[in-house]
């Protein structure tokens, strides 16, 4: 591996910024001396869509998958729950990698698809300082200079990154929400709620349909049918619910009956004005 840790600050400062049509030579395949070595003792942060795809291809309930295959942490600024793929054994290898390679290759996480490219974005992008890609060259990897020449654009298309970016857009929008700058972070009591909506989709679906959720929010029939059956629709719905819950965005509509009941409750709880002597 590289001697220096790769940090956001070092990427923005030191890594050459690659344009979409800039070229590099790379190949990862059986026969390359380092094949699957990059799949051990590594921190792979899973996006919500990564978890969705892995639970589906493994035919697992999301709660079971998260318990068995992930480690949970909390970021700072904002304090946000994240999940990392749990490495196994003394070698700390990815549980889905064997001698022949990745057993979930078609549904591998975003980070695995991107490698050896990385992506970064300044905190306050402007016309001259915007999102970019960069090339990771680690001592462990012997695939550089092997095989065919790629452009950044070709690699992203070939590895199926575009679909993952598209499906992750609502989560990215949540993470870049301007409300974070005005917030002290997620209250401890809401961390599990956010974790459930982002990663534990089967539990979130039960929450939506097996509690009084639908009595509280207006959800039209077509959307209700979609989120009952379609994981991608449910994930997007979860992101809209979090925007409402965390920042008060008008992404959900509370039923009029609930608003009226709250109004009456507030009026009955308010102290009555003293009568004139």
C-alpha positions in Angstrom: 0.0 0.0 0.0 1.1 3.6 -0.2 3.1 5.0 2.6 0.9 7.9 3.3 -2.8 7.6 4.3 -5.2 8.8 1.6 -7.3 11.6 3.1 -9.8 14.0 1.5 -7.3 16.8 2.1 -4.5 15.0 0.4 -6.7 14.1 -2.6 -7.8 17.7 -3.1 -4.2 18.9 -2.8 -1.9 16.3 -4.2 -3.7 14.0 -6.7 -3.8 15.0 -10.4 -7.3 15.7 -11.6 -8.4 13.5 -14.5 -10.7 14.7 -17.3 -13.4 12.3 -18.7 -11.3 11.6 -21.8 -8.0 11.3 -20.1 -6.4 7.8 -20.5 -4.8 5.2 -18.2 -3.7 1.6 -18.6 -5.1 -1.0 -16.2 -6.3 -4.6 -16.0 -7.5 -6.8 -13.1 -7.9 -10.5 -13.9 -6.8 -14.0 -12.8 -3.1 -14.3 -13.7 -2.1 -10.8 -12.4 0.2 -11.5 -9.4 -1.9 -9.4 -7.0 -5.3 -10.8 -8.0 -7.7 -10.5 -5.1 -5.0 -9.1 -2.8 -6.8 -5.8 -2.8 -9.9 -7.6 -1.3 -8.4 -8.0 2.1 -7.6 -5.8 5.1 -9.4 -2.9 3.4 -12.1 -0.5 4.6 -15.0 -0.6 2.1 -17.8 1.8 3.1 -21.1 0.6 1.7 -23.6 3.0 0.3 -27.4 2.4 0.8 -27.6 1.1 -2.8 -24.6 -1.2 -2.2 -26.4 -2.8 0.7 -29.6 -3.1 -1.4 -27.8 -4.9 -4.2 -25.9 -7.2 -1.9 -28.9 -8.2 0.2 -30.8 -8.9 -3.0 -28.2 -11.0 -4.7 -27.6 -13.0 -1.5 -31.3 -13.4 -0.9 -30.9 -12.2 2.7 -33.1 -10.0 4.9 -31.4 -6.6 5.2 -31.2 -6.9 9.0 -29.5 -10.3 8.7 -27.1 -9.1 6.1 -26.1 -6.1 8.2 -25.6 -8.2 11.3 -23.5 -10.8 9.6 -21.5 -8.8 7.1 -21.1 -5.3 8.2 -19.6 -3.1 11.0 -21.5 0.1 11.9 -19.9 3.4 12.8 -20.8 7.0 13.0 -19.1 9.9 11.1 -18.5 13.3 12.5 -19.7 16.6 11.2 -22.4 15.5 10.7 -22.7 12.5 13.0 -24.2 10.0 10.4 -24.4 6.2 10.6 -22.2 4.4 8.1 -21.6 0.7 7.5 -18.4 -1.0 6.4 -18.0 -4.4 4.9 -16.8 -6.8 7.6 -13.5 -8.6 6.7 -13.2 -12.2 7.8 -10.5 -14.5 9.2 -6.8 -13.8 10.1 -6.2 -12.4 6.6 -9.2 -10.1 7.0 -10.5 -11.0 3.6 -13.8 -10.0 2.0 -16.3 -12.7 2.7 -17.4 -12.8 -1.0 -14.0 -13.4 -2.6 -12.4 -16.8 -3.3 -9.6 -18.0 -5.5 -11.6 -17.4 -8.7 -12.4 -13.9 -7.7 -15.6 -12.1 -6.5 -18.7 -14.2 -6.1 -21.0 -11.2 -6.2 -19.1 -9.4 -9.0 -22.3 -8.3 -10.8 -23.5 -6.6 -7.6 -20.1 -5.5 -6.1 -20.0 -2.2 -4.2 -19.4 1.2 -5.8 -15.9 1.4 -4.4 -14.9 -1.9 -5.9 -16.3 -0.8 -9.3 -14.5 2.4 -9.3 -11.0 1.1 -8.5 -8.4 2.2 -9.6 -10.2 5.4 -10.0 -11.4 7.6 -7.2 -13.9 10.5 -7.1 -13.7 13.6 -5.1 -15.7 16.9 -4.8 -14.7 20.1 -3.1 -16.9 21.2 -0.3 -18.0 24.4 -2.2 -17.5 23.6 -5.9 -17.4 26.4 -8.4 -16.9 26.7 -12.2 -13.1 26.3 -11.7 -13.1 23.8 -8.8 -15.6 21.0 -9.3 -16.0 17.2 -8.9 -13.2 15.2 -10.5 -11.7 11.7 -10.8 -8.2 10.7 -9.9 -6.0 7.6 -10.3 -5.0 5.5 -7.3 -1.6 3.8 -7.7 -0.9 1.6 -4.7 2.2 -0.5 -4.3 0.1 -3.6 -3.8 -1.6 -3.3 -7.2 0.2 -4.7 -10.2 -2.5 -4.1 -12.7 -1.3 -0.7 -13.7 0.3 -0.8 -17.1 -1.3 -4.1 -17.9 -4.0 -4.8 -20.5 -5.9 -2.2 -22.5 -6.0 1.6 -22.4 -9.1 3.2 -20.9 -10.5 6.7 -20.7 -12.1 7.7 -17.4 -15.4 7.8 -19.3 -15.0 4.3 -20.7 -14.0 2.8 -17.4 -17.0 4.3 -15.6 -19.4 3.0 -18.3 -17.7 -0.5 -18.5 -17.8 -1.0 -14.7 -21.5 -0.1 -14.4 -20.7 2.9 -12.2 -23.3 5.2 -13.8 -26.2 3.1 -12.5 -24.8 3.2 -9.0 -24.4 7.0 -9.2 -27.9 7.4 -10.5 -29.4 5.2 -7.7 -27.3 7.0 -5.1 -28.3 10.5 -6.2 -31.1 10.9 -3.5 -28.7 9.7 -0.8 -26.0 12.1 -2.1 -28.6 14.9 -2.0 -29.4 14.1 1.6 -25.7 14.1 2.6 -25.1 17.5 0.8 -28.2 19.1 2.3 -27.6 22.7 3.4 -29.5 21.9 6.6 -26.4 20.2 8.0 -24.6 23.5 8.4 -27.4 24.8 10.6 -27.7 21.5 12.5 -25.8 20.1 15.5 -26.2 16.7 13.9 -28.6 13.8 14.3 -29.9 13.5 17.8 -28.9 10.2 19.5 -32.6 9.1 19.5 -32.8 9.4 15.7 -29.6 7.6 14.7 -31.3 4.2 14.5 -34.1 5.8 12.5 -31.6 7.1 9.9 -29.7 3.8 9.9 -32.9 1.9 9.3 -34.0 4.2 6.4 -30.6 4.1 4.7 -29.5 0.6 5.1 -32.0 -1.7 6.7 -34.7 -1.5 4.0 -36.6 -4.6 4.9 -37.1 -3.3 8.4 -38.0 0.1 7.0 -40.6 -1.5 4.8 -42.1 -3.2 7.8 -42.1 0.1 9.6 -44.0 1.8 6.8 -46.6 -0.9 6.4 -46.9 -2.5 9.9 -47.1 0.7 12.0 -49.3 3.8 11.9 -47.0 5.4 9.3 -49.6 5.3 6.5 -52.2 6.8 8.9 -49.9 9.7 9.5 -48.7 10.5 5.9 -50.6 10.8 2.6 -49.1 8.3 0.2 -50.9 7.8 -3.0 -52.0 4.2 -4.0 -49.5 3.9 -6.9 -46.6 4.9 -4.8 -47.7 2.6 -1.9 -47.8 -0.3 -4.3 -44.4 0.6 -5.7 -42.6 0.8 -2.4 -44.2 -2.4 -1.2 -42.6 -4.4 -4.1 -39.7 -2.4 -5.4 -36.5 -1.9 -3.4 -35.2 1.0 -5.5 -38.5 2.9 -5.1 -38.5 2.2 -1.3 -34.9 3.5 -1.0 -35.8 6.8 -2.7 -38.9 7.0 -0.6 -36.8 6.5 2.5 -34.5 9.4 1.5 -37.5 11.7 1.0 -38.8 10.7 4.4 -35.4 11.5 6.0 -35.4 15.0 4.4 -38.7 15.6 5.9 -37.8 14.2 9.3 -34.4 15.8 9.6 -34.8 19.1 7.9 -38.6 19.7 7.5 -38.4 19.6 3.7 -41.8 19.3 2.0 -41.0 15.9 0.7 -43.8 14.2 2.6 -47.4 15.2 3.2 -49.0 14.8 6.6 -52.7 13.9 6.5 -55.1 16.7 7.2 -56.8 14.6 9.9 -53.5 14.4 11.7 -52.9 18.2 11.5 -56.5 18.9 12.7 -56.1 16.5 15.6 -52.9 18.1 16.6 -54.4 21.6 16.4 -57.3 20.5 18.6 -55.0 18.9 21.1 -52.9 22.0 21.3 -55.9 24.2 21.9 -57.2 22.0 24.6 -53.8 21.9 26.3 -53.4 25.7 26.2 -54.2 27.5 29.5 -57.5 29.4 29.3 -57.5 33.1 29.8 -58.5 34.3 33.3 -62.0 35.6 33.6 -62.5 39.3 34.3 -63.2 40.2 37.9 
